[in-house]
Every structure is written in structure tokens, then in C-alpha cells.
Amino acid sequence: MVSVGVFTIIVTYALIKIVSLVTPLRVDEETETNGLDLSIHGERAHDVNS
């Protein structure tokens, strides 16, 4: 049972590393600050300031 958990952790880590070579896993700081809704879609999903 422990071997399955260790195998899963190792394979997950390897897959994350491979994907990160192809595409970034995080957006840039400005996009993160503005929010993905505004940056990608040009609108806010939830207006928390109203």
C-alpha cells in the first residue's frame, strides 16, 4: 500500500516537471493581481467592492 503512494508521488512530480517545460504552471504577477476573469475574459465574475 505504501509503495502505491510513493509511486504516485514520484510520477506526479515527474509529470509536473515535464508539463512545466512545455508551458508555465503559473500566470505572471500582474495577471494574478488583476484576477484571471479580468485578464482573460475582460470582465469581473464577482464584484467584491460593491
Biopython code that builds the backbone (N, CA, C, O; Angstrom):
import numpy as np
from Bio.PDB.StructureBuilder import StructureBuilder

atoms = [
    (1, "MET", "N", (0.825, -1.188, 0.000)),
    (1, "MET", "CA", (0.000, 0.000, 0.000)),
    (1, "MET", "C", (0.873, 1.258, 0.000)),
    (1, "MET", "O", (0.578, 2.223, -0.706)),
    (2, "VAL", "N", (1.926, 1.245, 0.777)),
    (2, "VAL", "CA", (2.828, 2.399, 0.826)),
    (2, "VAL", "C", (3.524, 2.578, -0.510)),
    (2, "VAL", "O", (3.785, 3.705, -0.929)),
    (3, "SER", "N", (3.827, 1.473, -1.183)),
    (3, "SER", "CA", (4.512, 1.561, -2.471)),
    (3, "SER", "C", (3.651, 2.283, -3.515)),
    (3, "SER", "O", (4.183, 2.989, -4.371)),
    (4, "VAL", "N", (2.345, 2.112, -3.449)),
    (4, "VAL", "CA", (1.443, 2.808, -4.366)),
    (4, "VAL", "C", (1.500, 4.315, -4.114)),
    (4, "VAL", "O", (1.531, 5.099, -5.062)),
    (5, "GLY", "N", (1.515, 4.719, -2.858)),
    (5, "GLY", "CA", (1.597, 6.139, -2.520)),
    (5, "GLY", "C", (2.910, 6.752, -2.976)),
    (5, "GLY", "O", (2.926, 7.853, -3.526)),
    (6, "VAL", "N", (4.014, 6.045, -2.750)),
    (6, "VAL", "CA", (5.328, 6.544, -3.170)),
    (6, "VAL", "C", (5.389, 6.638, -4.690)),
    (6, "VAL", "O", (5.887, 7.627, -5.230)),
    (7, "PHE", "N", (4.889, 5.622, -5.382)),
    (7, "PHE", "CA", (4.862, 5.633, -6.841)),
    (7, "PHE", "C", (4.044, 6.815, -7.358)),
    (7, "PHE", "O", (4.460, 7.495, -8.296)),
    (8, "THR", "N", (2.895, 7.057, -6.757)),
    (8, "THR", "CA", (2.026, 8.158, -7.173)),
    (8, "THR", "C", (2.717, 9.507, -6.994)),
    (8, "THR", "O", (2.638, 10.368, -7.871)),
    (9, "ILE", "N", (3.388, 9.692, -5.872)),
    (9, "ILE", "CA", (4.104, 10.951, -5.629)),
    (9, "ILE", "C", (5.210, 11.155, -6.650)),
    (9, "ILE", "O", (5.367, 12.258, -7.173)),
    (10, "ILE", "N", (5.979, 10.115, -6.944)),
    (10, "ILE", "CA", (7.092, 10.221, -7.895)),
    (10, "ILE", "C", (6.582, 10.514, -9.299)),
    (10, "ILE", "O", (7.125, 11.382, -9.982)),
    (11, "VAL", "N", (5.549, 9.806, -9.738)),
    (11, "VAL", "CA", (5.015, 10.016, -11.088)),
    (11, "VAL", "C", (4.372, 11.390, -11.201)),
    (11, "VAL", "O", (4.534, 12.055, -12.224)),
    (12, "THR", "N", (3.657, 11.827, -10.193)),
    (12, "THR", "CA", (3.048, 13.158, -10.208)),
    (12, "THR", "C", (4.117, 14.232, -10.309)),
    (12, "THR", "O", (3.979, 15.166, -11.098)),
    (13, "TYR", "N", (5.178, 14.116, -9.525)),
    (13, "TYR", "CA", (6.276, 15.079, -9.566)),
    (13, "TYR", "C", (6.911, 15.111, -10.957)),
    (13, "TYR", "O", (7.179, 16.186, -11.493)),
    (14, "ALA", "N", (7.151, 13.943, -11.538)),
    (14, "ALA", "CA", (7.749, 13.873, -12.874)),
    (14, "ALA", "C", (6.837, 14.513, -13.920)),
    (14, "ALA", "O", (7.311, 15.243, -14.790)),
    (15, "LEU", "N", (5.540, 14.248, -13.840)),
    (15, "LEU", "CA", (4.603, 14.835, -14.806)),
    (15, "LEU", "C", (4.540, 16.354, -14.676)),
    (15, "LEU", "O", (4.465, 17.059, -15.682)),
    (16, "ILE", "N", (4.569, 16.860, -13.451)),
    (16, "ILE", "CA", (4.553, 18.309, -13.251)),
    (16, "ILE", "C", (5.805, 18.933, -13.852)),
    (16, "ILE", "O", (5.724, 19.987, -14.484)),
    (17, "LYS", "N", (6.957, 18.303, -13.667)),
    (17, "LYS", "CA", (8.207, 18.818, -14.234)),
    (17, "LYS", "C", (8.158, 18.806, -15.764)),
    (17, "LYS", "O", (8.609, 19.761, -16.398)),
    (18, "ILE", "N", (7.625, 17.757, -16.359)),
    (18, "ILE", "CA", (7.529, 17.672, -17.818)),
    (18, "ILE", "C", (6.589, 18.743, -18.357)),
    (18, "ILE", "O", (6.909, 19.407, -19.343)),
    (19, "VAL", "N", (5.442, 18.918, -17.725)),
    (19, "VAL", "CA", (4.483, 19.935, -18.168)),
    (19, "VAL", "C", (5.077, 21.326, -18.020)),
    (19, "VAL", "O", (4.853, 22.184, -18.874)),
    (20, "SER", "N", (5.834, 21.566, -16.949)),
    (20, "SER", "CA", (6.413, 22.897, -16.739)),
    (20, "SER", "C", (7.480, 23.231, -17.775)),
    (20, "SER", "O", (7.795, 24.405, -17.969)),
    (21, "LEU", "N", (8.038, 22.238, -18.438)),
    (21, "LEU", "CA", (8.978, 22.505, -19.525)),
    (21, "LEU", "C", (8.260, 22.998, -20.780)),
    (21, "LEU", "O", (8.837, 23.726, -21.588)),
    (22, "VAL", "N", (7.007, 22.601, -20.936)),
    (22, "VAL", "CA", (6.229, 22.954, -22.128)),
    (22, "VAL", "C", (5.469, 24.252, -21.933)),
    (22, "VAL", "O", (5.428, 25.086, -22.838)),
    (23, "THR", "N", (4.872, 24.437, -20.779)),
    (23, "THR", "CA", (4.036, 25.604, -20.518)),
    (23, "THR", "C", (4.213, 26.038, -19.068)),
    (23, "THR", "O", (4.441, 25.199, -18.197)),
    (24, "PRO", "N", (4.113, 27.327, -18.801)),
    (24, "PRO", "CA", (4.244, 27.761, -17.406)),
    (24, "PRO", "C", (3.062, 27.276, -16.568)),
    (24, "PRO", "O", (1.934, 27.193, -17.053)),
    (25, "LEU", "N", (3.338, 26.959, -15.311)),
    (25, "LEU", "CA", (2.281, 26.465, -14.429)),
    (25, "LEU", "C", (1.556, 27.596, -13.714)),
    (25, "LEU", "O", (0.464, 27.395, -13.183)),
    (26, "ARG", "N", (2.154, 28.783, -13.697)),
    (26, "ARG", "CA", (1.535, 29.936, -13.035)),
    (26, "ARG", "C", (1.466, 31.094, -14.015)),
    (26, "ARG", "O", (2.245, 31.166, -14.966)),
    (27, "VAL", "N", (0.536, 31.990, -13.776)),
    (27, "VAL", "CA", (0.452, 33.215, -14.560)),
    (27, "VAL", "C", (1.417, 34.236, -13.966)),
    (27, "VAL", "O", (1.917, 34.060, -12.855)),
    (28, "ASP", "N", (1.672, 35.309, -14.721)),
    (28, "ASP", "CA", (2.573, 36.341, -14.208)),
    (28, "ASP", "C", (1.908, 37.101, -13.056)),
    (28, "ASP", "O", (0.704, 36.981, -12.830)),
    (29, "GLU", "N", (2.706, 37.876, -12.340)),
    (29, "GLU", "CA", (2.232, 38.545, -11.125)),
    (29, "GLU", "C", (1.118, 39.555, -11.410)),
    (29, "GLU", "O", (0.181, 39.676, -10.622)),
    (30, "GLU", "N", (1.211, 40.275, -12.520)),
    (30, "GLU", "CA", (0.181, 41.268, -12.854)),
    (30, "GLU", "C", (-1.170, 40.593, -13.116)),
    (30, "GLU", "O", (-2.208, 41.059, -12.648)),
    (31, "THR", "N", (-1.141, 39.508, -13.859)),
    (31, "THR", "CA", (-2.370, 38.775, -14.145)),
    (31, "THR", "C", (-2.959, 38.202, -12.869)),
    (31, "THR", "O", (-4.177, 38.209, -12.688)),
    (32, "GLU", "N", (-2.106, 37.708, -11.984)),
    (32, "GLU", "CA", (-2.585, 37.163, -10.716)),
    (32, "GLU", "C", (-3.212, 38.244, -9.852)),
    (32, "GLU", "O", (-4.224, 38.005, -9.194)),
    (33, "THR", "N", (-2.613, 39.442, -9.850)),
    (33, "THR", "CA", (-3.134, 40.549, -9.057)),
    (33, "THR", "C", (-4.469, 41.038, -9.615)),
    (33, "THR", "O", (-5.404, 41.287, -8.854)),
    (34, "ASN", "N", (-4.562, 41.174, -10.927)),
    (34, "ASN", "CA", (-5.798, 41.642, -11.561)),
    (34, "ASN", "C", (-6.906, 40.599, -11.490)),
    (34, "ASN", "O", (-8.086, 40.945, -11.447)),
    (35, "GLY", "N", (-6.537, 39.354, -11.478)),
    (35, "GLY", "CA", (-7.513, 38.267, -11.491)),
    (35, "GLY", "C", (-7.646, 37.694, -12.881)),
    (35, "GLY", "O", (-7.554, 38.427, -13.865)),
    (36, "LEU", "N", (-7.857, 36.416, -12.977)),
    (36, "LEU", "CA", (-7.931, 35.754, -14.275)),
    (36, "LEU", "C", (-9.178, 36.148, -15.047)),
    (36, "LEU", "O", (-9.141, 36.229, -16.275)),
    (37, "ASP", "N", (-10.283, 36.395, -14.351)),
    (37, "ASP", "CA", (-11.507, 36.788, -15.054)),
    (37, "ASP", "C", (-11.289, 38.082, -15.837)),
    (37, "ASP", "O", (-11.663, 38.175, -17.006)),
    (38, "LEU", "N", (-10.696, 39.061, -15.202)),
    (38, "LEU", "CA", (-10.457, 40.343, -15.860)),
    (38, "LEU", "C", (-9.389, 40.210, -16.934)),
    (38, "LEU", "O", (-9.537, 40.772, -18.020)),
    (39, "SER", "N", (-8.331, 39.489, -16.659)),
    (39, "SER", "CA", (-7.224, 39.373, -17.601)),
    (39, "SER", "C", (-7.585, 38.562, -18.842)),
    (39, "SER", "O", (-7.196, 38.923, -19.953)),
    (40, "ILE", "N", (-8.317, 37.484, -18.663)),
    (40, "ILE", "CA", (-8.623, 36.598, -19.787)),
    (40, "ILE", "C", (-9.932, 36.974, -20.473)),
    (40, "ILE", "O", (-10.007, 37.008, -21.702)),
    (41, "HIS", "N", (-10.965, 37.255, -19.676)),
    (41, "HIS", "CA", (-12.291, 37.482, -20.250)),
    (41, "HIS", "C", (-12.669, 38.957, -20.350)),
    (41, "HIS", "O", (-13.630, 39.310, -21.034)),
    (42, "GLY", "N", (-11.914, 39.815, -19.670)),
    (42, "GLY", "CA", (-12.204, 41.238, -19.732)),
    (42, "GLY", "C", (-13.371, 41.670, -18.861)),
    (42, "GLY", "O", (-13.920, 42.753, -19.061)),
    (43, "GLU", "N", (-13.753, 40.853, -17.909)),
    (43, "GLU", "CA", (-14.848, 41.218, -17.022)),
    (43, "GLU", "C", (-14.621, 40.580, -15.658)),
    (43, "GLU", "O", (-13.838, 39.639, -15.528)),
    (44, "ARG", "N", (-15.301, 41.090, -14.657)),
    (44, "ARG", "CA", (-15.186, 40.524, -13.316)),
    (44, "ARG", "C", (-16.363, 39.590, -13.049)),
    (44, "ARG", "O", (-17.514, 39.909, -13.350)),
    (45, "ALA", "N", (-16.047, 38.442, -12.484)),
    (45, "ALA", "CA", (-17.111, 37.482, -12.165)),
    (45, "ALA", "C", (-17.817, 37.867, -10.879)),
    (45, "ALA", "O", (-19.035, 37.729, -10.763)),
    (46, "HIS", "N", (-17.039, 38.357, -9.901)),
    (46, "HIS", "CA", (-17.591, 38.727, -8.609)),
    (46, "HIS", "C", (-17.060, 40.104, -8.235)),
    (46, "HIS", "O", (-15.857, 40.273, -8.038)),
    (47, "ASP", "N", (-17.932, 41.068, -8.137)),
    (47, "ASP", "CA", (-17.521, 42.404, -7.753)),
    (47, "ASP", "C", (-17.598, 42.506, -6.241)),
    (47, "ASP", "O", (-18.664, 42.774, -5.685)),
    (48, "VAL", "N", (-16.462, 42.292, -5.571)),
    (48, "VAL", "CA", (-16.443, 42.257, -4.107)),
    (48, "VAL", "C", (-16.402, 43.649, -3.490)),
    (48, "VAL", "O", (-16.540, 43.774, -2.273)),
    (49, "ASN", "N", (-16.218, 44.695, -4.283)),
    (49, "ASN", "CA", (-16.132, 46.061, -3.765)),
    (49, "ASN", "C", (-17.456, 46.791, -3.779)),
    (49, "ASN", "O", (-17.496, 47.958, -3.391)),
    (50, "SER", "N", (-18.536, 46.171, -4.202)),
    (50, "SER", "CA", (-19.817, 46.881, -4.272)),
    (50, "SER", "C", (-20.667, 46.616, -3.053)),
    (50, "SER", "O", (-21.778, 47.137, -2.950)),
]
sb = StructureBuilder()
sb.init_structure("model")
sb.init_model(0)
sb.init_chain("A")
sb.init_seg("    ")
for serial, (resi, resn, name, xyz) in enumerate(atoms, 1):
    if name == "N":
        sb.init_residue(resn, " ", resi, " ")
    sb.init_atom(name, np.array(xyz, "f"), 0.0, 1.0, " ", f" {name:<3s}", serial, name[0])
structure = sb.get_structure()
